[in-house]
Amino acid sequence: MKVVETTQFQIVWGIILILAGIGVFYRIPQVMPKLAEIETFASITPFIKFCFYFIGIVLFCGGIKKIYNNMGTVKKRNSEE
């Protein structure tokens, strides 16, 4: 019974990761102009933008991988029953 609950939790966690990645992609165009106004960050704005997009990609892909791996566990368990 605990394996089912853990698998369900992992799938929900994967969905949360995907939504967080999408949220990062949504916020980048809104935040970057404000960061560019700060003198300290003005010269490294492209690097900061790259880092934000990289974080978004990692979150999104990590969520997809987590869901994919745990859906395989669910399908395997259902075929055994």
C-alpha positions as CSV (number, residue, x, y, z in Angstrom):
1,M,0.0,0.0,0.0
2,K,2.8,2.4,0.8
3,V,4.3,1.9,-2.7
4,V,1.1,3.1,-4.3
5,E,1.1,6.2,-2.1
6,T,4.7,6.9,-2.8
7,T,4.2,6.5,-6.6
8,Q,1.2,8.8,-6.5
9,F,3.2,11.4,-4.5
10,Q,6.0,11.2,-7.1
11,I,3.6,11.8,-10.0
12,V,2.1,14.8,-8.2
13,W,5.6,16.1,-7.5
14,G,6.5,15.7,-11.2
15,I,3.4,17.7,-12.2
16,I,4.5,20.4,-9.7
17,L,8.0,20.5,-11.3
18,I,6.5,20.9,-14.7
19,L,4.3,23.8,-13.6
20,A,7.3,25.4,-11.9
21,G,9.2,25.2,-15.1
22,I,6.4,26.7,-17.1
23,G,6.1,29.5,-14.4
24,V,9.8,30.3,-14.9
25,F,9.3,30.6,-18.6
26,Y,6.3,32.8,-18.1
27,R,8.1,35.2,-15.7
28,I,11.4,35.7,-17.5
29,P,10.1,38.3,-20.0
30,Q,8.5,40.2,-17.1
31,V,11.5,40.2,-14.8
32,M,14.4,40.7,-17.2
33,P,13.7,44.4,-18.0
34,K,13.6,45.1,-14.2
35,L,16.9,43.3,-13.7
36,A,18.5,45.1,-16.7
37,E,17.8,48.5,-15.0
38,I,20.1,47.6,-12.1
39,E,23.6,48.7,-12.9
40,T,25.2,45.7,-11.3
41,F,23.4,43.3,-13.5
42,A,23.2,45.3,-16.7
43,S,26.4,43.9,-18.1
44,I,25.6,40.3,-17.4
45,T,21.9,40.3,-18.5
46,P,22.4,37.7,-21.2
47,F,24.0,35.3,-18.8
48,I,21.2,35.8,-16.2
49,K,18.6,35.2,-18.9
50,F,20.4,32.0,-20.0
51,C,20.5,30.8,-16.3
52,F,16.8,31.4,-15.9
53,Y,15.9,29.6,-19.1
54,F,18.2,26.7,-18.1
55,I,16.5,26.4,-14.7
56,G,13.1,26.4,-16.4
57,I,14.3,23.6,-18.8
58,V,15.7,21.5,-15.9
59,L,12.5,21.8,-13.9
60,F,10.3,21.0,-16.9
61,C,12.4,18.0,-18.1
62,G,12.8,16.7,-14.5
63,G,9.1,16.7,-14.0
64,I,8.5,14.9,-17.3
65,K,11.2,12.3,-16.3
66,K,9.7,11.8,-12.9
67,I,6.2,11.3,-14.3
68,Y,7.5,9.0,-17.0
69,N,9.4,6.8,-14.6
70,N,6.6,6.5,-12.1
71,M,3.9,5.9,-14.8
72,G,6.1,2.9,-15.8
73,T,5.9,1.6,-12.3
74,V,2.1,2.0,-12.2
75,K,1.7,0.2,-15.6
76,K,4.0,-2.6,-14.4
77,R,2.1,-3.0,-11.2
78,N,-1.3,-3.0,-13.0
79,S,-0.1,-5.7,-15.4
80,E,1.0,-7.9,-12.5
81,E,-2.4,-7.8,-10.9
